Amino acid sequence: MKLTIVSGLSGSGKSVALHMLEDMGYYCIDNLPVAVLRNFVRETVATGDPAYSLMAVGVDARNRPEEVETLPDLLETFAQEGIHCELVFLDADEDVLLRRYSETRRRHPLAGEQRTLPDAIREERRILSAIAERADLVIDTSRLTANRLRELVHDRLGREGKTNLSLMFESFGFKHGVPRDADFVFDVRCLPNPHWEPALRPRTGRDQEVIEYLEKSELATRMVGDLIDFLDQWLPPFEVGRRSYVTVAVGCTGGQHRSVYVVDKLAAHFREKWGQVLTRHISLD
């Protein structure tokens, strides 16, 4: 059995992720209390029914905090019993969550007469911190549409039968904030900026004119080479440590030129060595 726990802040897209997993053939249950998860999983395994070979369970902050804190250790126990477990956490910036609640007019599960919506979001983040800190994969949905989230869930979790590391290289703009889901963050703002070339300003790091501009820079060539050397050395220990997902974020000022170029260079190199390499250009999506 493969068990995927999907948790995260209310409004971050848990339902969208679970629906996508269901479309991918997972048997999905939302809002299952952590207190009954142990017996439920063991009894399900005991049936031997292939319908349960892929299972996804949604867990939210309506569990008691002390139960939430036990979840990572419970998954370790399951792993020792031969169940392949993954813990996925969906996150988003507070202002994005506030806007989503304003647009949908839904009520936050922890909000009430004694707690405002911003306070409810902060309390939920506190309760779920033990899960977020131990998650195998964190997905920051702040700048994702529902369709883009579905694609991301499909690409990153549709890996049955694969044991190698799943690598995500993503570009971003520092002026928009650093992605929450990054394991490594590299700053390439020291490279020559195509933004100051009028002909290149409307282009992106995927356009040939920008690529040629940056490849003329010894600094850009050295930067890409040094990042490749660093990751070549330090990614293998993650796989040896049974890590399933690693996200490498590369940032420039706006996320349009330099970071896009570097991400595509890194992805092209590591696709030759690793089974699954994905790219995401946050400012271009």
C-alpha positions as CSV (number, residue, x, y, z in Angstrom):
1,M,0.0,0.0,0.0
2,K,1.0,3.6,-0.7
3,L,-0.5,6.0,1.9
4,T,-0.4,9.7,1.1
5,I,-1.4,12.1,3.8
6,V,-2.6,15.5,2.5
7,S,-2.7,18.3,5.0
8,G,-2.3,22.1,5.0
9,L,-4.0,25.3,5.7
10,S,-7.7,25.7,5.0
11,G,-8.0,27.5,1.6
12,S,-4.7,26.3,0.4
13,G,-6.2,23.7,-2.0
14,K,-6.4,20.4,-0.1
15,S,-9.7,19.5,-1.7
16,V,-8.3,20.2,-5.2
17,A,-5.3,18.0,-4.4
18,L,-7.5,15.2,-3.1
19,H,-9.8,15.3,-6.1
20,M,-6.8,15.1,-8.4
21,L,-5.5,12.1,-6.5
22,E,-8.9,10.5,-6.8
23,D,-8.8,11.0,-10.6
24,M,-5.3,9.3,-10.5
25,G,-6.8,6.2,-9.0
26,Y,-6.3,6.8,-5.3
27,Y,-8.9,5.8,-2.7
28,C,-9.5,9.2,-1.0
29,I,-10.9,10.1,2.4
30,D,-11.1,13.7,3.7
31,N,-11.0,14.9,7.3
32,L,-10.3,11.5,8.8
33,P,-9.5,12.0,12.6
34,V,-5.9,11.1,13.3
35,A,-7.1,9.2,16.4
36,V,-8.7,6.5,14.1
37,L,-6.1,6.5,11.4
38,R,-4.0,3.8,12.9
39,N,-6.7,1.2,13.1
40,F,-8.3,2.3,9.8
41,V,-5.1,1.8,7.9
42,R,-4.2,-1.5,9.5
43,E,-7.7,-2.9,8.9
44,T,-7.6,-1.7,5.3
45,V,-4.3,-3.4,4.7
46,A,-5.6,-6.6,6.2
47,T,-8.4,-6.8,3.6
48,G,-5.8,-7.3,0.9
49,D,-8.2,-5.5,-1.5
50,P,-6.3,-3.9,-4.4
51,A,-8.7,-1.0,-4.4
52,Y,-6.8,0.3,-1.4
53,S,-3.3,-0.1,-2.9
54,L,-3.2,3.7,-3.4
55,M,-4.8,5.7,-0.5
56,A,-4.9,9.4,0.2
57,V,-6.2,10.8,3.5
58,G,-6.9,14.5,4.2
59,V,-6.0,15.7,7.7
60,D,-6.8,19.2,8.9
61,A,-6.5,21.3,12.1
62,R,-9.9,20.2,13.5
63,N,-8.0,17.3,15.2
64,R,-6.7,17.9,18.7
65,P,-3.2,19.5,18.6
66,E,-1.7,16.6,20.6
67,E,-3.1,14.2,18.0
68,V,-1.7,16.2,15.1
69,E,1.8,16.1,16.7
70,T,1.7,12.3,16.7
71,L,1.1,12.0,13.0
72,P,4.7,12.0,11.7
73,D,5.7,9.3,14.2
74,L,2.6,7.3,13.2
75,L,3.7,7.4,9.6
76,E,7.2,6.2,10.6
77,T,5.5,3.2,12.3
78,F,3.5,2.5,9.2
79,A,6.7,2.6,7.1
80,Q,8.3,0.0,9.4
81,E,5.3,-2.2,8.7
82,G,5.9,-2.0,5.0
83,I,3.5,0.8,4.1
84,H,5.0,3.4,1.8
85,C,4.0,6.7,3.3
86,E,4.2,10.3,2.0
87,L,3.3,13.5,3.9
88,V,2.2,16.4,1.7
89,F,1.6,19.9,3.1
90,L,-0.2,22.7,1.2
91,D,0.7,26.2,2.2
92,A,-0.1,29.8,1.1
93,D,0.6,33.3,2.2
94,E,-1.8,34.8,4.8
95,D,-2.9,37.6,2.5
96,V,-3.7,35.1,-0.3
97,L,-5.8,32.9,2.1
98,L,-7.7,36.0,3.3
99,R,-8.5,37.0,-0.3
100,R,-9.7,33.5,-1.1
101,Y,-12.0,33.4,1.9
102,S,-13.3,36.8,0.9
103,E,-14.0,35.6,-2.6
104,T,-15.7,32.3,-1.6
105,R,-17.4,33.7,1.5
106,R,-16.8,30.4,3.2
107,R,-16.2,30.2,6.9
108,H,-12.8,29.1,8.3
109,P,-13.2,26.0,10.4
110,L,-11.4,27.6,13.4
111,A,-13.1,31.0,13.1
112,G,-15.9,32.1,15.4
113,E,-17.2,34.8,17.7
114,Q,-14.0,34.8,19.7
115,R,-11.6,34.5,16.8
116,T,-11.1,36.6,13.7
117,L,-10.2,35.1,10.4
118,P,-6.6,36.3,10.5
119,D,-6.3,34.8,14.0
120,A,-7.9,31.6,12.9
121,I,-5.3,31.2,10.1
122,R,-2.4,31.8,12.5
123,E,-3.8,29.3,15.0
124,E,-4.2,26.7,12.2
125,R,-0.7,27.3,11.1
126,R,0.5,26.8,14.7
127,I,-1.5,23.5,15.1
128,L,-0.2,22.1,11.9
129,S,3.4,23.2,12.3
130,A,4.4,19.7,13.4
131,I,3.2,18.3,10.1
132,A,4.6,21.1,8.0
133,E,8.1,20.6,9.5
134,R,8.1,16.9,8.8
135,A,6.4,17.0,5.4
136,D,8.0,15.1,2.5
137,L,6.6,17.6,0.1
138,V,5.5,21.2,0.7
139,I,3.5,22.9,-2.1
140,D,3.1,26.7,-1.9
141,T,-0.2,27.5,-3.7
142,S,0.0,31.3,-3.2
143,R,0.4,31.9,-7.0
144,L,-1.2,28.7,-8.4
145,T,-4.6,28.5,-10.1
146,A,-6.7,25.4,-9.3
147,N,-5.7,23.9,-12.7
148,R,-2.0,24.5,-12.2
149,L,-2.3,22.9,-8.7
150,R,-3.9,19.8,-10.3
151,E,-1.1,19.6,-12.8
152,L,1.5,19.9,-10.1
153,V,-0.1,17.2,-8.0
154,H,-0.2,14.9,-11.0
155,D,3.4,15.6,-12.0
156,R,4.9,15.2,-8.5
157,L,2.8,12.5,-7.0
158,G,2.2,10.3,-10.1
159,R,5.4,8.3,-9.5
160,E,4.2,4.8,-8.7
161,G,7.0,2.2,-9.1
162,K,9.7,4.9,-9.1
163,T,12.2,5.1,-6.2
164,N,14.4,7.9,-7.4
165,L,14.3,11.5,-6.2
166,S,11.8,13.8,-7.7
167,L,13.4,17.2,-8.5
168,M,11.6,20.5,-9.0
169,F,13.5,23.5,-10.2
170,E,11.5,26.7,-9.9
171,S,12.3,30.3,-10.8
172,F,10.9,33.2,-8.9
173,G,11.2,37.0,-8.4
174,F,12.5,38.2,-5.0
175,K,10.1,41.2,-5.3
176,H,7.3,38.7,-5.1
177,G,8.7,36.8,-2.1
178,V,10.6,33.5,-1.7
179,P,8.6,30.3,-2.3
180,R,7.6,28.5,0.9
181,D,8.2,25.1,-0.7
182,A,11.9,25.5,-1.5
183,D,14.5,23.2,0.0
184,F,17.4,25.2,-1.6
185,V,17.2,28.9,-2.5
186,F,19.8,30.5,-4.8
187,D,20.1,34.2,-5.6
188,V,21.3,35.1,-9.1
189,R,20.7,38.8,-9.0
190,C,24.5,39.3,-9.3
191,L,24.3,38.3,-13.0
192,P,24.0,40.8,-15.8
193,N,20.3,41.9,-16.1
194,P,18.6,41.7,-19.5
195,H,15.9,44.0,-18.2
196,W,18.2,47.0,-18.9
197,E,18.5,46.1,-22.6
198,P,15.4,47.6,-24.2
199,A,15.2,44.9,-26.9
200,L,15.3,42.1,-24.2
201,R,13.1,43.7,-21.6
202,P,9.8,42.1,-22.9
203,R,11.5,38.7,-23.4
204,T,12.1,35.9,-20.9
205,G,14.9,33.6,-20.0
206,R,13.5,31.0,-22.4
207,D,13.9,33.2,-25.5
208,Q,17.0,32.7,-27.6
209,E,18.0,36.4,-27.5
210,V,18.2,36.3,-23.7
211,I,20.0,33.0,-23.6
212,E,22.7,34.3,-26.0
213,Y,23.0,37.5,-23.9
214,L,23.6,35.6,-20.7
215,E,25.8,33.0,-22.2
216,K,28.2,35.7,-23.3
217,S,28.7,36.5,-19.6
218,E,31.5,34.6,-17.9
219,L,29.7,35.3,-14.6
220,A,26.6,33.5,-15.7
221,T,28.6,30.5,-17.0
222,R,30.5,30.2,-13.7
223,M,27.3,30.5,-11.7
224,V,25.5,27.7,-13.5
225,G,28.6,25.5,-13.3
226,D,29.1,26.1,-9.6
227,L,25.4,25.4,-8.9
228,I,25.6,22.1,-10.9
229,D,28.8,21.1,-8.9
230,F,27.1,21.9,-5.6
231,L,23.9,20.0,-6.4
232,D,25.8,17.1,-8.0
233,Q,27.5,16.7,-4.6
234,W,24.6,17.2,-2.3
235,L,21.6,15.7,-4.0
236,P,22.7,12.1,-3.7
237,P,22.7,12.1,0.1
238,F,19.0,13.2,0.0
239,E,18.2,10.1,-2.1
240,V,20.3,7.9,0.2
241,G,18.3,9.3,3.1
242,R,15.1,8.2,1.4
243,R,14.0,11.7,0.5
244,S,11.4,11.6,-2.2
245,Y,11.1,15.3,-3.2
246,V,13.6,18.2,-3.4
247,T,12.7,21.7,-4.6
248,V,15.4,24.0,-5.8
249,A,14.4,27.6,-6.2
250,V,16.4,30.2,-8.1
251,G,15.5,33.9,-7.8
252,C,16.3,37.1,-9.6
253,T,14.6,40.5,-9.2
254,G,11.4,39.9,-11.2
255,G,11.6,36.2,-12.0
256,Q,11.5,36.8,-15.8
257,H,15.1,36.6,-17.2
258,R,18.1,35.4,-15.2
259,S,16.4,32.9,-12.8
260,V,14.4,31.4,-15.7
261,Y,17.6,30.9,-17.7
262,V,19.5,29.3,-14.8
263,V,16.6,27.0,-13.9
264,D,16.3,25.7,-17.5
265,K,20.1,25.1,-17.5
266,L,20.0,23.2,-14.3
267,A,17.0,21.1,-15.3
268,A,18.6,20.2,-18.6
269,H,21.7,19.0,-16.8
270,F,19.9,16.9,-14.2
271,R,17.4,15.3,-16.5
272,E,20.4,13.3,-17.8
273,K,21.1,11.9,-14.3
274,W,17.7,11.7,-12.5
275,G,14.5,10.0,-13.4
276,Q,12.1,12.9,-12.8
277,V,13.0,16.5,-13.2
278,L,10.3,19.2,-13.4
279,T,10.4,23.0,-13.9
280,R,8.2,25.7,-12.8
281,H,8.5,29.4,-13.7
282,I,6.4,31.1,-11.0
283,S,6.5,34.6,-12.6
284,L,5.7,33.3,-16.1
285,D,2.8,30.9,-15.1
